Amino acid sequence: MNSTNNAAQPSPEDGQGLYAKRHKIYPRKVHGNFENLRIFISSILLGMYYIFPWLQWDDRQVVLFDLPARQFYVFGLVFWPQDFIYLAFLLIIAAVSLFFFTTLAGRLWCGLACPQTVWTDAFIRIERWVEGDRAQRIKLDKAPWSFRKIRIIATKHAIWIIFSLFTGFTFVGYFTPIRELYDALLAYNLGGWETFWFFFYSFATYGNAGGLREQICVYMCPYARFQSAMFDKNTLIIAYDEKRGEPRGQRKMREDPKSKGLGDCINCTLCVQACPAGIDIRDGLQYQCISCTACIDACDEVMDKVGYPRGLVRYTTENHLNGTPEHVLRPRVFIYGSIILAVIAGMFYAIAVRDKADLDIIRDRNVLFRETNDGLIENVYTLRVMNKDVKPHTYQVTIEGLEGSTLETDSPTIDVMPGKVREFGAHITVSPENIQQRSNIVSFTLTSTDEPTIIYVEEGRFVGPVDN
């Protein structure tokens, strides 16, 4: 690697172990299509994060995970702990999506959408706005301490801290209604856990995005270590075209490199200076590379200036670089994509047809059955009714499946508020002549009297004295 002020990567000769002393990296500002794409995606992601808690949907927060009430609001949907299966759907989608995008285009997630990348990029932009571009930041760090240097650095850190505190406040706002949280903050009346998570997440944002930065990706993120298992020679990666670029060397503007026996690389090292991980992409694919594409934009700018074709550093495949046929859209890409679509379709279908009520049947196990004064056989139950809708409902329970049986409950109907569970007692009686076996299946049907479309059926057991 050429000598630059970016971090030099440790080599075996350094005599260092798993961790090398960090050298501060000063990423150069670049312009180009990929930079515009990163700004666009970061703006959407940060905008969603900071704006969603303030939006309202039916007089409630559009996204709210109300842990004390065990209610999770996502736009017009309400989820309950019993809907835990949908979290499994999301985890499957996330895992397979990681396989899909990695197989197709390498660390696309890391470079464009990973929270560490998005927030680090935001902190770098703040740093660049306060301290200037790369050369100015290097000069400032090398300068002796003065009032001007302290003022600039203090301003940067003050903005970082304010931004981090706002980030932590917003994070807590996803679990406590953010408008209530804001009022409590102004009144210095935050709860203990709210205060803890507010400062913890603020500190984590400040430390990770402002201090550790690329160290999170290099040393802490496991993805950098196992990504190679999902790569093959047809995976799109950011690569330097060595056949076209070598031998590298300086030359006059728009001079034909072939006349001097040179390749297209002018050895300007701007691709290294633009890299937030401090690596030299010309040394080949490295696990530290997060595919942020900054080196592509930097190199394309240089190619435009010297009059050479773009793409000396570009998204390509190993097969293409080696001159062999490439197959980007290969079978496992379609398999991963099909699995993702199938799981997404299954999740949305499950959400669309999910029940708005739930009924748990708990049979009294202290006494299997008892005989009444009228000679009937009786089983006693506790029924738990849960309203999984966003409005209150009145329910009634009926049974079927056991001929001649009668259901009696503590109340003919039961009122349940949204997200609440109510219990009431019930017992079934039936004539011994209608009992054909010791254990009988009985279907309990829960119906909303004010909205008949809400129906939930649960099977229970009726135990009798006969065993045929």
Phi, psi and omega in degrees: 000143178286156182291121177220173178271000173285170184294132172276138181280143181294145178237163181302332182291341182294340181070021181257156182272230185287343185228128177255148178302133185284135171252128185299139181255138180240084183297133178281144176287135180236164177230145178157180184296319181290324176297318178296322178295317179298317179297318180297312182292317179298320180297319179294312183295314179293322177298316177299316183297314187275338185265322186309316182297339183270347180280148181248148178217111182054052176063025175216167181294140186294325174228116182210127177253090185275090185293316179300321179273354181056043178232134184235111185261128176226101186056238183271006184255149175235129179243152183235169178305330179292346180267024182302336182300330181290332174295323176297319175303312182297320180294321177295316179299317181296317182294312182292326177298321177298316177298316184298306185290327178291316178297322183282311190218035174064221186274054180298319179299314183299318187282336187241327191231351180298133179306322178300317179292315184297313181287324176297318178298321178296318179293322178295322179294320176297316179300317180293325180292323183275314188262345182102181182284189192305309183298322180291323180291321177297315180297320180296317181293328181279341183290150176294158181295133179211172179299320180297315180296316179297319181297316182293313181294320178296321177297316179300311183292327177297316178294319176302315183294317178299316180296320179293318179296320177296323178294315178295320177299316179295321178301312178296331180293348174277348182243337172237131180315123193293331178290321175294321179297320180296315178297319179294324179294318179294329181268007182053046185232035178289146175289168182299309181292323177298317179296317180300309184289329176301309182283326179297312182290326176296314180296319180297319178296313180297316182290315184287312185276330182266326185255298187287315176050245186294342180295329175300315183289323186281317189252332188256328183282123181288341183299325180299334185274326184252006181299326183298336179292339181257357178271150165217187186286354177253007177281133176290123180228162172275121187218152175266130180279092185296324181295323180278326188273333186265152352287139182278158179170162181279155179201168178289158182302130177059023175279140180293116183295333183293333180292340179249009179069031182247160172271190184281343181284122181268005176061040180280342180065015179294330178296326178286317182294333181277344187285122178289347177262353176075024181258165176254108183296341180288348177275002180102176181294131182230150183294340178288341183292125180257011178058045179280346176073007180299323181294329178294311180298319181297315182291320179298322177300317180293317180299322177295321182291321183270358176081025178257159177297146175291168173099012175298321167245125188201172169282122179203184178244159178297321178298318180295320178296327181274359179080016178256158182300140179248151179223085181293314179269086184250173189306316185290336174295316179292325179294312178299316180298319179294320178297316180300312181297321181294317180292320178298314179298319178296320180294314180294324177294317179297322178293320183294326185255008183294155183281146177266002178215160180218146182225121174255135182246117181244110182275141179294113184267356177290325178231120181299315176199166175215157181257129181280173179296338179271005179083012179268156177264132185234139169241141182251139183226158165245124181255130176249119182252127177243130176268109182262014178264175181265005178223159182290153178219157173249130186239156169223155184240135175232164180230159173202164179113344179232110187300135177076007182279153179230134179254128174236134182237167179299330180213143180297330177225164179220132179265131181229129178282162181303131177075005183259161177238132177234143179249147171207155183275152178208152173216146180249133175238146180206151179289141180304330181297336182268001180263116184260343181208165185296313181250125184236140179275129177235132179265121175264125180248119178261123183231138175277124181287335181265347176215085188301343180289344178273105181227135177225130182244130179225138180271142175230181181240138172244123184255130179236180185275353186258141179226090182268000000 
